[in-house]
Amino acid sequence: MKKVLIGAVMILVWAAIPVNAVVIALETSESHAAGTPLWNGFGIGLTPDVGNSWITGYVQTGDAPVVSNSVAYQGTNSIYTRRLAGGLGQYAEIDSGVAIDVTKQYVVSSAYYRPDNGDTRHTGNIYFDAGPTNTSLGGLNTNASTNKINYMNQNGAWIDTGYLLSLNKWYILKMVLTIGVQDLSGNYAMTYDAFVTDTFSGVTTQLISNINVQSTKNLKPADIAYGFGALIGPGVAAAGSANSTYWDNVKLEVIPEPVTVCMLGLGMAGLLCRKKA
């Protein structure tokens, strides 16, 4: 009985951990000078560590996010996003430039920091999208009234997860994307899970599980050819004030299909039981 229980635990642990994840887009901000905007006045974006150059996430007015050395999760730099009253403040997007493999899962993640800097609000948004049109498929943000994390549901509405965020603390926001079956139009449905890690305590909490993206935004052939992207930006600012957040290690990864991970778990469990015999 002991051998069976040990093997079962190994299967569960290995099934929950993405192994051999491949980074297909990454921005650590360490290769850019502090004060540099993510793109210049000519629309030319900075080149990240991995992936395509930064672009405007949505058609908005205001300044581009900038590289900052005020605070960082790792290293010395991060990305500072700020939005003024009236909607001035742009979102930024990093694309992988890697075509989507519908048999695999993908991970979108970033470190996230809300500074106590005198601004009225500190609410950030992180989305995942696919294709050249910046269409958000799902995402996480912070409720300006409650300071709790929201997620985007299949109707495009923001739903409270109940997870309360503190100021002046780094969190890791992570979304795991799973591609579903293909419909008669050749499009693919998608679901996503989301997690948050408190980097001070090291505790990871699952926020949502198996949430459908909007059916009108299922993956289309053009999206699959283009690849996934990650968008970051500040939420809406209060009247007469501003809204500011920091982001670090913005990342897109592709991981093995779940069956591969489970098979690895089975193999490890078998070796363990054999050793114990």
BALOBA-1460 file (C-alpha; in Angstrom, 3 decimals):
// residues 277
<rec num="1" residu="m" x="0.000" y="0.000" z="0.000"/>
<rec num="2" residu="k" x="2.829" y="2.387" z="0.833"/>
<rec num="3" residu="k" x="4.359" y="1.920" z="-2.613"/>
<rec num="4" residu="v" x="1.049" y="2.688" z="-4.323"/>
<rec num="5" residu="l" x="0.537" y="5.878" z="-2.308"/>
<rec num="6" residu="i" x="4.044" y="7.116" z="-3.034"/>
<rec num="7" residu="g" x="3.541" y="6.446" z="-6.733"/>
<rec num="8" residu="a" x="0.196" y="8.279" z="-6.733"/>
<rec num="9" residu="v" x="1.752" y="11.320" z="-5.067"/>
<rec num="10" residu="m" x="4.534" y="11.403" z="-7.649"/>
<rec num="11" residu="i" x="2.012" y="11.292" z="-10.497"/>
<rec num="12" residu="l" x="0.069" y="14.224" z="-9.036"/>
<rec num="13" residu="v" x="3.180" y="16.298" z="-8.429"/>
<rec num="14" residu="w" x="4.611" y="15.738" z="-11.900"/>
<rec num="15" residu="a" x="1.239" y="16.330" z="-13.545"/>
<rec num="16" residu="a" x="1.000" y="19.738" z="-11.830"/>
<rec num="17" residu="i" x="4.482" y="20.975" z="-12.786"/>
<rec num="18" residu="p" x="5.215" y="22.165" z="-16.350"/>
<rec num="19" residu="v" x="8.443" y="20.423" z="-17.358"/>
<rec num="20" residu="n" x="10.858" y="21.552" z="-20.054"/>
<rec num="21" residu="a" x="8.926" y="24.786" z="-20.600"/>
<rec num="22" residu="v" x="10.302" y="26.746" z="-23.561"/>
<rec num="23" residu="v" x="10.384" y="30.549" z="-23.319"/>
<rec num="24" residu="i" x="9.056" y="32.090" z="-26.539"/>
<rec num="25" residu="a" x="8.860" y="35.722" z="-25.334"/>
<rec num="26" residu="l" x="10.565" y="37.420" z="-22.386"/>
<rec num="27" residu="e" x="11.303" y="40.922" z="-21.168"/>
<rec num="28" residu="t" x="13.514" y="41.306" z="-18.111"/>
<rec num="29" residu="s" x="14.173" y="45.030" z="-18.854"/>
<rec num="30" residu="e" x="17.821" y="44.575" z="-17.911"/>
<rec num="31" residu="s" x="19.159" y="45.256" z="-21.414"/>
<rec num="32" residu="h" x="17.472" y="48.687" z="-21.625"/>
<rec num="33" residu="a" x="18.464" y="51.954" z="-19.964"/>
<rec num="34" residu="a" x="16.178" y="53.379" z="-17.294"/>
<rec num="35" residu="g" x="13.912" y="56.095" z="-18.681"/>
<rec num="36" residu="t" x="13.676" y="54.505" z="-22.142"/>
<rec num="37" residu="p" x="10.099" y="54.203" z="-23.477"/>
<rec num="38" residu="l" x="9.046" y="50.817" z="-24.858"/>
<rec num="39" residu="w" x="8.642" y="52.510" z="-28.247"/>
<rec num="40" residu="n" x="9.683" y="55.881" z="-29.626"/>
<rec num="41" residu="g" x="7.762" y="58.611" z="-31.419"/>
<rec num="42" residu="f" x="8.146" y="56.775" z="-34.707"/>
<rec num="43" residu="g" x="6.462" y="53.665" z="-33.328"/>
<rec num="44" residu="i" x="9.680" y="51.643" z="-33.219"/>
<rec num="45" residu="g" x="9.627" y="49.369" z="-30.185"/>
<rec num="46" residu="l" x="12.385" y="48.030" z="-27.978"/>
<rec num="47" residu="t" x="13.559" y="44.502" z="-28.633"/>
<rec num="48" residu="p" x="12.936" y="42.185" z="-25.659"/>
<rec num="49" residu="d" x="15.265" y="39.404" z="-24.494"/>
<rec num="50" residu="v" x="13.145" y="36.917" z="-26.474"/>
<rec num="51" residu="g" x="10.324" y="37.603" z="-28.946"/>
<rec num="52" residu="n" x="9.198" y="40.401" z="-31.229"/>
<rec num="53" residu="s" x="9.600" y="44.110" z="-30.476"/>
<rec num="54" residu="w" x="7.178" y="45.890" z="-28.157"/>
<rec num="55" residu="i" x="4.116" y="47.452" z="-29.782"/>
<rec num="56" residu="t" x="1.153" y="49.559" z="-28.697"/>
<rec num="57" residu="g" x="-1.387" y="47.203" z="-27.182"/>
<rec num="58" residu="y" x="-4.419" y="49.344" z="-27.944"/>
<rec num="59" residu="v" x="-5.037" y="52.574" z="-29.830"/>
<rec num="60" residu="q" x="-4.709" y="54.997" z="-26.946"/>
<rec num="61" residu="t" x="-3.218" y="58.412" z="-26.402"/>
<rec num="62" residu="g" x="-0.614" y="59.320" z="-23.813"/>
<rec num="63" residu="d" x="2.918" y="58.232" z="-23.073"/>
<rec num="64" residu="a" x="4.312" y="54.771" z="-23.682"/>
<rec num="65" residu="p" x="5.353" y="52.661" z="-20.682"/>
<rec num="66" residu="v" x="8.985" y="53.204" z="-19.731"/>
<rec num="67" residu="v" x="11.852" y="51.187" z="-18.320"/>
<rec num="68" residu="s" x="12.386" y="52.130" z="-14.676"/>
<rec num="69" residu="n" x="15.014" y="51.454" z="-12.017"/>
<rec num="70" residu="s" x="12.800" y="52.618" z="-9.146"/>
<rec num="71" residu="v" x="11.841" y="49.080" z="-8.178"/>
<rec num="72" residu="a" x="12.469" y="45.620" z="-9.640"/>
<rec num="73" residu="y" x="11.505" y="42.036" z="-8.944"/>
<rec num="74" residu="q" x="14.821" y="40.709" z="-10.260"/>
<rec num="75" residu="g" x="17.851" y="42.693" z="-11.359"/>
<rec num="76" residu="t" x="17.615" y="46.491" z="-11.327"/>
<rec num="77" residu="n" x="14.931" y="47.405" z="-13.898"/>
<rec num="78" residu="s" x="11.213" y="46.913" z="-14.490"/>
<rec num="79" residu="i" x="8.485" y="48.380" z="-16.706"/>
<rec num="80" residu="y" x="6.522" y="51.347" z="-15.356"/>
<rec num="81" residu="t" x="2.985" y="51.868" z="-16.675"/>
<rec num="82" residu="r" x="1.000" y="54.976" z="-15.746"/>
<rec num="83" residu="r" x="-2.408" y="56.226" z="-16.780"/>
<rec num="84" residu="l" x="-3.689" y="59.760" z="-16.249"/>
<rec num="85" residu="a" x="-7.266" y="60.903" z="-15.731"/>
<rec num="86" residu="g" x="-9.123" y="60.981" z="-19.031"/>
<rec num="87" residu="g" x="-7.636" y="57.688" z="-20.212"/>
<rec num="88" residu="l" x="-4.147" y="58.916" z="-21.146"/>
<rec num="89" residu="g" x="-1.739" y="56.006" z="-20.894"/>
<rec num="90" residu="q" x="-0.930" y="53.231" z="-23.301"/>
<rec num="91" residu="y" x="-0.936" y="49.451" z="-23.051"/>
<rec num="92" residu="a" x="2.092" y="47.526" z="-24.257"/>
<rec num="93" residu="e" x="2.205" y="44.163" z="-26.002"/>
<rec num="94" residu="i" x="4.969" y="41.643" z="-26.468"/>
<rec num="95" residu="d" x="4.442" y="38.946" z="-29.118"/>
<rec num="96" residu="s" x="6.185" y="35.612" z="-29.406"/>
<rec num="97" residu="g" x="6.251" y="35.507" z="-33.207"/>
<rec num="98" residu="v" x="5.922" y="31.726" z="-32.855"/>
<rec num="99" residu="a" x="3.000" y="29.926" z="-34.486"/>
<rec num="100" residu="i" x="0.656" y="28.221" z="-32.026"/>
<rec num="101" residu="d" x="0.819" y="24.462" z="-31.647"/>
<rec num="102" residu="v" x="-2.773" y="23.499" z="-30.756"/>
<rec num="103" residu="t" x="-1.582" y="20.274" z="-29.077"/>
<rec num="104" residu="k" x="0.351" y="22.156" z="-26.401"/>
<rec num="105" residu="q" x="-0.382" y="24.431" z="-23.437"/>
<rec num="106" residu="y" x="0.932" y="27.972" z="-23.080"/>
<rec num="107" residu="v" x="1.750" y="30.133" z="-20.065"/>
<rec num="108" residu="v" x="1.523" y="33.933" z="-19.783"/>
<rec num="109" residu="s" x="3.068" y="35.424" z="-16.652"/>
<rec num="110" residu="s" x="4.578" y="38.538" z="-15.122"/>
<rec num="111" residu="a" x="5.742" y="39.932" z="-11.816"/>
<rec num="112" residu="y" x="3.378" y="42.716" z="-10.713"/>
<rec num="113" residu="y" x="3.910" y="45.562" z="-8.219"/>
<rec num="114" residu="r" x="1.521" y="48.243" z="-6.929"/>
<rec num="115" residu="p" x="3.487" y="51.200" z="-5.512"/>
<rec num="116" residu="d" x="2.375" y="53.397" z="-2.652"/>
<rec num="117" residu="n" x="3.530" y="56.524" z="-4.492"/>
<rec num="118" residu="g" x="0.757" y="59.064" z="-3.977"/>
<rec num="119" residu="d" x="-1.374" y="58.120" z="-6.976"/>
<rec num="120" residu="t" x="-5.005" y="57.415" z="-6.141"/>
<rec num="121" residu="r" x="-5.101" y="54.040" z="-7.880"/>
<rec num="122" residu="h" x="-2.674" y="51.192" z="-8.472"/>
<rec num="123" residu="t" x="-4.577" y="48.785" z="-10.680"/>
<rec num="124" residu="g" x="-2.887" y="46.897" z="-13.476"/>
<rec num="125" residu="n" x="-4.131" y="44.661" z="-16.277"/>
<rec num="126" residu="i" x="-2.510" y="41.668" z="-17.951"/>
<rec num="127" residu="y" x="-4.194" y="39.979" z="-20.907"/>
<rec num="128" residu="f" x="-3.346" y="37.263" z="-23.380"/>
<rec num="129" residu="d" x="-4.280" y="37.519" z="-27.019"/>
<rec num="130" residu="a" x="-3.514" y="35.924" z="-30.369"/>
<rec num="131" residu="g" x="-3.261" y="37.269" z="-33.875"/>
<rec num="132" residu="p" x="-2.405" y="40.707" z="-35.261"/>
<rec num="133" residu="t" x="-5.529" y="42.532" z="-34.029"/>
<rec num="134" residu="n" x="-4.777" y="42.777" z="-30.261"/>
<rec num="135" residu="t" x="-7.997" y="40.954" z="-29.359"/>
<rec num="136" residu="s" x="-7.953" y="40.075" z="-25.653"/>
<rec num="137" residu="l" x="-8.990" y="36.473" z="-25.049"/>
<rec num="138" residu="g" x="-8.768" y="36.541" z="-21.263"/>
<rec num="139" residu="g" x="-6.876" y="38.149" z="-18.442"/>
<rec num="140" residu="l" x="-6.505" y="39.439" z="-14.898"/>
<rec num="141" residu="n" x="-6.800" y="42.905" z="-13.401"/>
<rec num="142" residu="t" x="-7.181" y="44.645" z="-10.049"/>
<rec num="143" residu="n" x="-10.504" y="46.016" z="-8.832"/>
<rec num="144" residu="a" x="-10.002" y="49.709" z="-8.060"/>
<rec num="145" residu="s" x="-12.569" y="49.648" z="-5.223"/>
<rec num="146" residu="t" x="-11.617" y="46.428" z="-3.447"/>
<rec num="147" residu="n" x="-7.953" y="45.944" z="-4.506"/>
<rec num="148" residu="k" x="-8.798" y="42.320" z="-5.257"/>
<rec num="149" residu="i" x="-7.902" y="40.371" z="-8.393"/>
<rec num="150" residu="n" x="-10.554" y="40.044" z="-11.109"/>
<rec num="151" residu="y" x="-10.587" y="37.626" z="-14.019"/>
<rec num="152" residu="m" x="-12.255" y="37.993" z="-17.424"/>
<rec num="153" residu="n" x="-15.064" y="35.484" z="-17.984"/>
<rec num="154" residu="q" x="-16.466" y="34.101" z="-21.243"/>
<rec num="155" residu="n" x="-18.784" y="37.106" z="-21.582"/>
<rec num="156" residu="g" x="-15.940" y="39.608" z="-21.298"/>
<rec num="157" residu="a" x="-17.023" y="40.670" z="-17.802"/>
<rec num="158" residu="w" x="-14.633" y="41.078" z="-14.864"/>
<rec num="159" residu="i" x="-15.356" y="38.724" z="-11.951"/>
<rec num="160" residu="d" x="-13.929" y="39.114" z="-8.431"/>
<rec num="161" residu="t" x="-11.719" y="36.209" z="-7.285"/>
<rec num="162" residu="g" x="-11.620" y="37.455" z="-3.692"/>
<rec num="163" residu="y" x="-7.803" y="37.582" z="-3.604"/>
<rec num="164" residu="l" x="-6.661" y="40.788" z="-1.880"/>
<rec num="165" residu="l" x="-3.460" y="42.514" z="-3.034"/>
<rec num="166" residu="s" x="-1.191" y="44.686" z="-0.897"/>
<rec num="167" residu="l" x="0.857" y="47.720" z="-1.914"/>
<rec num="168" residu="n" x="4.654" y="47.643" z="-2.190"/>
<rec num="169" residu="k" x="4.801" y="43.882" z="-2.734"/>
<rec num="170" residu="w" x="5.681" y="41.803" z="-5.768"/>
<rec num="171" residu="y" x="3.223" y="39.165" z="-6.957"/>
<rec num="172" residu="i" x="3.562" y="36.703" z="-9.820"/>
<rec num="173" residu="l" x="0.458" y="36.541" z="-11.999"/>
<rec num="174" residu="k" x="0.257" y="33.449" z="-14.203"/>
<rec num="175" residu="m" x="-2.303" y="32.148" z="-16.716"/>
<rec num="176" residu="v" x="-2.134" y="28.650" z="-18.210"/>
<rec num="177" residu="l" x="-3.854" y="28.394" z="-21.608"/>
<rec num="178" residu="t" x="-5.363" y="25.156" z="-22.900"/>
<rec num="179" residu="i" x="-6.570" y="24.818" z="-26.482"/>
<rec num="180" residu="g" x="-9.730" y="22.784" z="-27.017"/>
<rec num="181" residu="v" x="-11.456" y="21.154" z="-29.960"/>
<rec num="182" residu="q" x="-11.794" y="22.572" z="-33.439"/>
<rec num="183" residu="d" x="-15.255" y="23.643" z="-34.617"/>
<rec num="184" residu="l" x="-16.767" y="23.384" z="-38.095"/>
<rec num="185" residu="s" x="-15.367" y="26.808" z="-39.012"/>
<rec num="186" residu="g" x="-11.815" y="25.690" z="-38.293"/>
<rec num="187" residu="n" x="-11.562" y="27.709" z="-35.079"/>
<rec num="188" residu="y" x="-10.434" y="26.390" z="-31.683"/>
<rec num="189" residu="a" x="-12.079" y="26.927" z="-28.310"/>
<rec num="190" residu="m" x="-9.847" y="27.793" z="-25.355"/>
<rec num="191" residu="t" x="-9.878" y="27.687" z="-21.559"/>
<rec num="192" residu="y" x="-7.483" y="29.105" z="-19.011"/>
<rec num="193" residu="d" x="-6.472" y="28.693" z="-15.383"/>
<rec num="194" residu="a" x="-4.934" y="31.492" z="-13.323"/>
<rec num="195" residu="f" x="-2.614" y="31.598" z="-10.326"/>
<rec num="196" residu="v" x="-1.038" y="34.233" z="-8.087"/>
<rec num="197" residu="t" x="2.131" y="33.857" z="-6.043"/>
<rec num="198" residu="d" x="2.898" y="36.094" z="-3.073"/>
<rec num="199" residu="t" x="6.673" y="36.442" z="-3.468"/>
<rec num="200" residu="f" x="7.063" y="37.451" z="0.205"/>
<rec num="201" residu="s" x="5.472" y="34.300" z="1.630"/>
<rec num="202" residu="g" x="6.111" y="32.072" z="-1.389"/>
<rec num="203" residu="v" x="2.498" y="30.860" z="-1.329"/>
<rec num="204" residu="t" x="0.810" y="30.195" z="-4.685"/>
<rec num="205" residu="t" x="-2.993" y="30.365" z="-4.900"/>
<rec num="206" residu="q" x="-5.129" y="29.104" z="-7.770"/>
<rec num="207" residu="l" x="-7.618" y="31.823" z="-8.673"/>
<rec num="208" residu="i" x="-9.688" y="30.154" z="-11.393"/>
<rec num="209" residu="s" x="-9.890" y="26.879" z="-13.270"/>
<rec num="210" residu="n" x="-11.069" y="25.921" z="-16.751"/>
<rec num="211" residu="i" x="-12.548" y="29.312" z="-17.674"/>
<rec num="212" residu="n" x="-13.734" y="29.591" z="-21.277"/>
<rec num="213" residu="v" x="-12.583" y="32.477" z="-23.434"/>
<rec num="214" residu="q" x="-15.280" y="34.342" z="-25.317"/>
<rec num="215" residu="s" x="-16.763" y="32.135" z="-28.039"/>
<rec num="216" residu="t" x="-16.587" y="35.014" z="-30.515"/>
<rec num="217" residu="k" x="-12.820" y="35.164" z="-29.927"/>
<rec num="218" residu="n" x="-11.886" y="31.534" z="-30.431"/>
<rec num="219" residu="l" x="-8.550" y="30.901" z="-32.117"/>
<rec num="220" residu="k" x="-8.782" y="31.446" z="-35.852"/>
<rec num="221" residu="p" x="-6.295" y="30.146" z="-38.450"/>
<rec num="222" residu="a" x="-4.724" y="33.606" z="-38.762"/>
<rec num="223" residu="d" x="-4.317" y="33.782" z="-34.961"/>
<rec num="224" residu="i" x="-2.635" y="30.388" z="-34.888"/>
<rec num="225" residu="a" x="-0.168" y="31.426" z="-37.582"/>
<rec num="226" residu="y" x="0.630" y="34.718" z="-35.780"/>
<rec num="227" residu="g" x="1.073" y="33.347" z="-32.254"/>
<rec num="228" residu="f" x="0.178" y="34.444" z="-28.724"/>
<rec num="229" residu="g" x="0.915" y="37.807" z="-27.180"/>
<rec num="230" residu="a" x="0.845" y="39.316" z="-23.684"/>
<rec num="231" residu="l" x="-0.458" y="42.799" z="-22.898"/>
<rec num="232" residu="i" x="0.264" y="44.845" z="-19.786"/>
<rec num="233" residu="g" x="-1.043" y="48.229" z="-18.738"/>
<rec num="234" residu="p" x="-2.586" y="50.381" z="-16.028"/>
<rec num="235" residu="g" x="-6.282" y="50.457" z="-15.226"/>
<rec num="236" residu="v" x="-8.537" y="53.499" z="-15.424"/>
<rec num="237" residu="a" x="-7.378" y="56.489" z="-13.371"/>
<rec num="238" residu="a" x="-9.564" y="58.383" z="-10.947"/>
<rec num="239" residu="a" x="-10.589" y="61.932" z="-11.809"/>
<rec num="240" residu="g" x="-7.783" y="64.406" z="-11.139"/>
<rec num="241" residu="s" x="-5.225" y="61.732" z="-10.347"/>
<rec num="242" residu="a" x="-3.293" y="58.860" z="-11.909"/>
<rec num="243" residu="n" x="-2.915" y="55.095" z="-11.833"/>
<rec num="244" residu="s" x="0.515" y="53.447" z="-11.784"/>
<rec num="245" residu="t" x="1.938" y="49.909" z="-11.717"/>
<rec num="246" residu="y" x="5.228" y="48.103" z="-12.349"/>
<rec num="247" residu="w" x="5.845" y="44.880" z="-14.294"/>
<rec num="248" residu="d" x="8.885" y="42.633" z="-14.492"/>
<rec num="249" residu="n" x="9.826" y="39.398" z="-16.270"/>
<rec num="250" residu="v" x="6.891" y="39.506" z="-18.680"/>
<rec num="251" residu="k" x="6.946" y="36.032" z="-20.182"/>
<rec num="252" residu="l" x="5.295" y="33.657" z="-22.655"/>
<rec num="253" residu="e" x="6.111" y="29.942" z="-22.510"/>
<rec num="254" residu="v" x="5.029" y="26.764" z="-24.256"/>
<rec num="255" residu="i" x="4.882" y="23.572" z="-22.196"/>
<rec num="256" residu="p" x="4.497" y="19.887" z="-23.074"/>
<rec num="257" residu="e" x="0.999" y="18.545" z="-23.606"/>
<rec num="258" residu="p" x="-0.555" y="17.219" z="-20.362"/>
<rec num="259" residu="v" x="-0.281" y="13.581" z="-21.499"/>
<rec num="260" residu="t" x="3.512" y="13.961" z="-21.771"/>
<rec num="261" residu="v" x="3.740" y="15.372" z="-18.269"/>
<rec num="262" residu="c" x="1.581" y="12.581" z="-16.852"/>
<rec num="263" residu="m" x="3.689" y="9.959" z="-18.593"/>
<rec num="264" residu="l" x="6.791" y="11.433" z="-16.992"/>
<rec num="265" residu="g" x="5.048" y="11.147" z="-13.639"/>
<rec num="266" residu="l" x="4.161" y="7.526" z="-14.295"/>
<rec num="267" residu="g" x="7.749" y="6.767" z="-15.209"/>
<rec num="268" residu="m" x="9.127" y="8.363" z="-12.062"/>
<rec num="269" residu="a" x="6.547" y="6.579" z="-9.922"/>
<rec num="270" residu="g" x="7.466" y="3.264" z="-11.490"/>
<rec num="271" residu="l" x="11.154" y="3.804" z="-10.830"/>
<rec num="272" residu="l" x="10.456" y="4.750" z="-7.233"/>
<rec num="273" residu="c" x="8.299" y="1.691" z="-6.586"/>
<rec num="274" residu="r" x="10.907" y="-0.535" z="-8.231"/>
<rec num="275" residu="k" x="13.627" y="0.906" z="-6.030"/>
<rec num="276" residu="k" x="11.556" y="0.326" z="-2.916"/>
<rec num="277" residu="a" x="10.739" y="-3.289" z="-3.842"/>
